[in-house]
Amino acid sequence: MDADVTVLLEAIENSFDIKFERAELDDDSRIDDVCEAIRARFGDRTSDRCFASVVFWRLRQAVIEVLGAPRNSITSSTGVEYLIPAVQRRRIWRALSEAAGLKLPGLEYGHGPGVAIFWASFVVPPILLAIAGRSGCWIAASVIAMPVTVTLLFWLLRPFAVAVPSHSQTLGDTARIVVGLNYGRLTREFGPSRESELIAALRYVIADVTGIHPSALMAENPTLIDLVQANDGLRAQV
């Protein structure tokens, strides 16, 4: 199985608090196949409970508690970037997650830091090799060292990852993503949600992992390998 498909399935398992069998899904499985596998874990029990409303209420309460914002100024269309200044966004994002008791989508690197990390991952290894007096095969060494360098730079530069994901621009958008990321927890707390919300939750988890906008997944049923390759890899979030 492709490594990125494995990461995607693990993210789905964590969000829904389930475990897939090893041979149950593969690279060529489609969204509908994953949905059927999830249904098999939850059974036919459904209710009229709306998790999106529950989560939005919790997020709004968290914003009021952490930021002191007036209740009547917070609606589903309120922009997240408007609410949270970039200079303190990572700290506030963690505080909102703790106050709401829910996992939030990871923040991203903006275009500038992302480009800088890419080029630094290629330039830094040969410089270090040259300093060490082993610069003869610097191109090959750079390529080999790039994954390690990228990982290290992403970890070291986390304070600069303050961009709000494109699928979480408003508080309402964020609430729908959060439903997907916390579906298993919400089901344990409130019981199963309606069928349509389970399907939507899966698509929002896929969107969060792959970076594909949720609206692009609503009428499609692609394979898992097509999903992870759509944007040349998974969404870089920290």
C-alpha positions as CSV (number, residue, x, y, z in Angstrom):
1,M,0.0,0.0,0.0
2,D,1.2,3.5,-0.8
3,A,2.7,5.3,2.2
4,D,0.5,8.3,1.8
5,V,-2.6,6.1,1.6
6,T,-1.6,4.5,4.8
7,V,-1.3,7.9,6.5
8,L,-4.7,8.9,5.2
9,L,-6.3,5.7,6.5
10,E,-4.6,6.1,9.9
11,A,-6.0,9.6,10.1
12,I,-9.5,8.3,9.4
13,E,-9.1,5.6,12.0
14,N,-8.0,8.1,14.6
15,S,-10.8,10.5,13.8
16,F,-13.5,7.8,13.9
17,D,-11.9,5.8,16.7
18,I,-12.0,2.6,14.6
19,K,-9.5,0.1,13.2
20,F,-9.6,-1.2,9.6
21,E,-8.6,-4.8,8.8
22,R,-5.3,-5.1,7.0
23,A,-6.8,-6.5,3.7
24,E,-10.1,-4.5,3.9
25,L,-8.9,-1.4,1.9
26,D,-6.1,-0.7,-0.5
27,D,-4.8,2.0,-2.9
28,D,-7.7,1.4,-5.3
29,S,-10.5,1.6,-2.7
30,R,-12.8,4.5,-3.2
31,I,-14.4,6.9,-0.8
32,D,-17.6,4.9,-0.8
33,D,-15.7,1.8,0.2
34,V,-14.2,3.6,3.2
35,C,-17.6,4.9,4.1
36,E,-19.1,1.3,4.0
37,A,-16.2,0.1,6.2
38,I,-17.0,2.9,8.8
39,R,-20.7,2.1,8.7
40,A,-19.9,-1.5,9.5
41,R,-18.2,-0.3,12.7
42,F,-21.0,2.0,13.8
43,G,-23.9,-0.2,12.7
44,D,-27.3,1.1,11.5
45,R,-27.9,3.3,14.6
46,T,-28.5,6.9,13.6
47,S,-30.2,9.8,15.2
48,D,-31.2,13.4,14.3
49,R,-28.3,14.8,16.4
50,C,-26.4,17.5,14.5
51,F,-22.8,17.4,15.5
52,A,-22.0,20.5,13.5
53,S,-24.3,22.6,15.8
54,V,-22.8,21.1,18.9
55,V,-19.2,21.8,17.7
56,F,-20.0,25.3,16.6
57,W,-21.5,26.1,20.0
58,R,-18.4,24.8,21.7
59,L,-16.0,26.7,19.4
60,R,-18.0,29.9,20.0
61,Q,-17.8,29.4,23.7
62,A,-14.1,28.8,23.4
63,V,-13.6,32.0,21.4
64,I,-15.5,34.0,24.0
65,E,-13.5,32.4,26.8
66,V,-10.0,32.7,25.2
67,L,-10.4,36.0,23.3
68,G,-13.1,37.7,25.2
69,A,-15.1,38.4,22.0
70,P,-18.8,39.5,22.4
71,R,-21.2,36.6,21.7
72,N,-23.2,38.5,19.1
73,S,-20.1,39.2,17.1
74,I,-19.4,35.5,16.5
75,T,-21.4,33.8,13.7
76,S,-20.7,30.8,11.4
77,S,-19.5,33.2,8.7
78,T,-17.0,35.0,11.0
79,G,-13.5,34.7,9.5
80,V,-10.9,32.8,11.6
81,E,-8.1,35.1,10.4
82,Y,-10.2,38.1,11.5
83,L,-10.7,36.6,15.0
84,I,-7.1,35.5,15.6
85,P,-4.1,37.7,14.9
86,A,-1.3,35.9,13.1
87,V,1.4,36.9,15.6
88,Q,-0.3,34.9,18.4
89,R,-2.3,32.4,16.3
90,R,-0.5,29.2,17.3
91,R,-0.8,29.9,21.0
92,I,-4.5,30.9,20.7
93,W,-5.2,27.9,18.4
94,R,-3.9,25.5,21.1
95,A,-5.9,27.4,23.7
96,L,-9.1,27.1,21.7
97,S,-8.6,23.4,21.2
98,E,-8.1,22.9,25.0
99,A,-11.1,25.1,25.9
100,A,-13.4,23.3,23.4
101,G,-12.0,19.9,24.3
102,L,-11.7,19.1,20.6
103,K,-8.9,18.5,18.1
104,L,-8.6,21.4,15.6
105,P,-7.1,21.2,12.1
106,G,-3.4,21.9,12.0
107,L,-2.1,25.3,10.8
108,E,0.0,25.5,7.7
109,Y,3.1,27.2,6.5
110,G,2.4,30.2,4.2
111,H,3.8,30.3,0.7
112,G,7.0,32.1,1.7
113,P,8.1,29.8,4.5
114,G,7.1,26.7,2.5
115,V,9.3,27.8,-0.5
116,A,12.2,28.6,1.9
117,I,12.0,25.2,3.5
118,F,12.0,23.5,0.1
119,W,15.2,25.3,-1.1
120,A,16.9,25.1,2.3
121,S,16.4,21.3,2.3
122,F,18.4,21.2,-1.0
123,V,21.0,23.7,-0.1
124,V,21.9,23.0,3.5
125,P,23.1,19.4,3.1
126,P,25.8,20.2,0.4
127,I,27.0,23.1,2.5
128,L,27.4,20.9,5.5
129,L,29.1,18.3,3.3
130,A,31.5,20.9,1.8
131,I,32.4,22.1,5.3
132,A,33.1,18.5,6.3
133,G,35.4,18.1,3.2
134,R,33.2,15.6,1.4
135,S,31.7,17.7,-1.3
136,G,32.5,15.4,-4.3
137,C,29.0,13.9,-4.6
138,W,27.0,16.7,-3.1
139,I,24.1,16.4,-5.5
140,A,23.4,12.7,-4.7
141,A,24.0,13.3,-1.0
142,S,21.6,16.3,-1.1
143,V,18.8,14.2,-2.7
144,I,19.3,11.4,-0.1
145,A,19.4,13.8,2.8
146,M,16.4,15.9,1.6
147,P,13.6,14.0,3.4
148,V,15.5,14.2,6.7
149,T,16.3,17.9,6.2
150,V,12.7,18.7,5.3
151,T,11.4,16.9,8.4
152,L,13.9,18.7,10.6
153,L,13.1,22.1,9.1
154,F,9.4,21.6,9.4
155,W,9.9,20.8,13.1
156,L,12.2,23.7,13.8
157,L,10.2,26.3,12.0
158,R,6.8,25.4,13.5
159,P,6.4,28.9,15.1
160,F,6.1,30.2,11.5
161,A,3.2,27.9,10.6
162,V,0.4,30.3,11.2
163,A,-1.7,30.1,8.0
164,V,-5.3,29.0,8.4
165,P,-6.2,26.1,6.1
166,S,-8.2,27.0,3.0
167,H,-11.0,24.7,4.2
168,S,-11.3,26.5,7.6
169,Q,-11.5,30.1,6.7
170,T,-14.7,30.7,8.6
171,L,-15.8,29.5,12.0
172,G,-18.6,27.5,10.4
173,D,-16.1,25.8,8.0
174,T,-13.8,25.0,10.9
175,A,-16.8,23.5,12.9
176,R,-17.5,21.1,10.0
177,I,-13.8,20.0,9.8
178,V,-13.7,19.6,13.6
179,V,-16.7,17.2,13.4
180,G,-14.8,15.0,11.1
181,L,-11.6,15.1,13.2
182,N,-13.5,14.3,16.4
183,Y,-16.3,12.1,15.1
184,G,-15.5,9.1,17.3
185,R,-15.3,11.2,20.4
186,L,-18.6,13.0,19.6
187,T,-20.3,9.6,19.0
188,R,-19.2,8.3,22.4
189,E,-20.5,11.5,24.0
190,F,-23.8,12.0,22.2
191,G,-24.5,8.8,20.3
192,P,-24.5,8.3,16.5
193,S,-25.3,11.3,14.3
194,R,-27.5,11.2,11.2
195,E,-26.2,9.3,8.2
196,S,-25.5,12.4,6.1
197,E,-23.2,13.8,8.7
198,L,-21.2,10.6,8.9
199,I,-20.6,10.8,5.2
200,A,-19.7,14.5,5.3
201,A,-17.4,13.9,8.3
202,L,-15.4,11.4,6.3
203,R,-15.0,13.8,3.4
204,Y,-13.9,16.6,5.7
205,V,-11.2,14.3,7.2
206,I,-10.0,13.5,3.8
207,A,-9.9,17.2,2.9
208,D,-7.9,18.0,6.0
209,V,-5.3,15.4,5.3
210,T,-5.0,15.9,1.5
211,G,-5.6,19.6,1.2
212,I,-8.4,19.0,-1.3
213,H,-11.3,21.4,-0.7
214,P,-14.3,19.6,0.7
215,S,-16.6,21.0,-2.0
216,A,-14.5,19.2,-4.6
217,L,-15.2,15.8,-2.9
218,M,-19.0,16.1,-2.6
219,A,-19.9,14.7,-6.0
220,E,-16.8,12.6,-6.6
221,N,-15.8,9.0,-5.6
222,P,-12.1,8.8,-6.4
223,T,-9.7,6.1,-5.4
224,L,-7.5,6.6,-2.3
225,I,-4.3,6.7,-4.4
226,D,-5.9,9.4,-6.6
227,L,-6.7,11.5,-3.5
228,V,-3.2,11.5,-2.1
229,Q,-1.6,12.3,-5.4
230,A,-4.1,15.0,-6.4
231,N,-1.9,17.8,-4.7
232,D,1.4,16.1,-5.1
233,G,1.3,14.8,-1.6
234,L,-0.5,15.4,1.7
235,R,-1.2,18.7,3.3
236,A,1.8,20.0,5.3
237,Q,0.3,20.9,8.7
238,V,1.8,21.3,12.2
